[in-house]
Amino acid sequence: MLRSLLALFAVAGVSLADDSTLKVKVGDAFPDVAVKATHIDQIKQGATEVSIKDLKGKTVVIFFYPRAMTGGCTVESCGFRDLAKQFPAGTVLLGASNDSVELNQKFNDKEKLPYPLLCDTEAKLIKELGILAKSGKAAQRITFVVDDQGKIAKIYDKVSVRDHPKAVLADVKAMAK
């Protein structure tokens, strides 16, 4: 009996610590977790870290990708790059992964990405959102649109890397009307 009870608590503890199950929904406040970023001066002068609180008053698109400089991540990131100027004024685009600042900086430079890349190296934000890949080694490919008050306006958890940036652009434009 005691063994069964302990097993039940162990299972419950594992499910409570599951960082691969989405922990937020539309309407929730986006977690205010500060992380390092490439090209951070584009959004916060003289800073070493940025959080959603720093972007209040702006619409924020944060697309998480598993690994910088890989095929799907490059297609998606370049899709956002190619559409960046079409997003409404006051929109901040951010890519995000748990890659190092150095790797994301190489990615930024190689692909000429015009927006910062968040470097959640300790996966604090990733875990807070519940978007750690089942492998436990990377972020899931998920995008969040956060409104000017810091609330989640849209979540994209089914992403086609080629078409996704266009869908996000259309939705953000519709929000701006």
QUIPELIN-V545241 format. One record per residue. N is the residue number from 0. PSI is psi in whole degrees, -180 to 180 (999 if undefined). Layout:
BEGIN
{{N & PSI} {N & PSI}}
END
This chain:
BEGIN
{{0 & -49} {1 & -41} {2 & -42} {3 & -41} {4 & -44} {5 & -41} {6 & -41} {7 & -45} {8 & -38} {9 & -43} {10 & -44} {11 & -41} {12 & -39} {13 & -44} {14 & -32} {15 & -29} {16 & 11} {17 & 107} {18 & 11} {19 & 5} {20 & 125} {21 & 126} {22 & 1} {23 & 164} {24 & 169} {25 & 134} {26 & -21} {27 & 155} {28 & 137} {29 & 136} {30 & 136} {31 & 76} {32 & 121} {33 & 134} {34 & 159} {35 & 161} {36 & 153} {37 & 157} {38 & 39} {39 & -27} {40 & -18} {41 & -25} {42 & -21} {43 & 103} {44 & 133} {45 & 13} {46 & 162} {47 & -18} {48 & 161} {49 & 148} {50 & 173} {51 & -31} {52 & -34} {53 & -14} {54 & 11} {55 & 140} {56 & -6} {57 & 153} {58 & 133} {59 & 129} {60 & 118} {61 & 111} {62 & 123} {63 & 139} {64 & 152} {65 & -45} {66 & 128} {67 & 150} {68 & 22} {69 & 166} {70 & -63} {71 & -39} {72 & -36} {73 & -44} {74 & -49} {75 & -48} {76 & -41} {77 & -30} {78 & -45} {79 & -38} {80 & -48} {81 & -23} {82 & -3} {83 & -44} {84 & -14} {85 & -11} {86 & 146} {87 & 151} {88 & 144} {89 & 4} {90 & 132} {91 & 125} {92 & 136} {93 & 129} {94 & 159} {95 & 140} {96 & -180} {97 & 19} {98 & 161} {99 & 161} {100 & -40} {101 & -47} {102 & -43} {103 & -33} {104 & -42} {105 & -41} {106 & -48} {107 & -50} {108 & -46} {109 & -44} {110 & 2} {111 & 50} {112 & 127} {113 & 18} {114 & 157} {115 & 155} {116 & 123} {117 & 140} {118 & 84} {119 & 65} {120 & -27} {121 & 2} {122 & 29} {123 & -49} {124 & -42} {125 & -45} {126 & -38} {127 & -36} {128 & -22} {129 & 39} {130 & 26} {131 & 133} {132 & 153} {133 & -30} {134 & -20} {135 & 10} {136 & -6} {137 & 170} {138 & 151} {139 & 161} {140 & 95} {141 & 144} {142 & 142} {143 & 136} {144 & 125} {145 & 130} {146 & 178} {147 & -8} {148 & 3} {149 & 13} {150 & 146} {151 & 119} {152 & -28} {153 & 144} {154 & 129} {155 & 106} {156 & -2} {157 & 102} {158 & 125} {159 & 112} {160 & -33} {161 & -41} {162 & -18} {163 & -50} {164 & -38} {165 & -40} {166 & -41} {167 & -44} {168 & -48} {169 & -42} {170 & -40} {171 & -39} {172 & -41} {173 & -37} {174 & -34} {175 & -15} {176 & 999}}
END
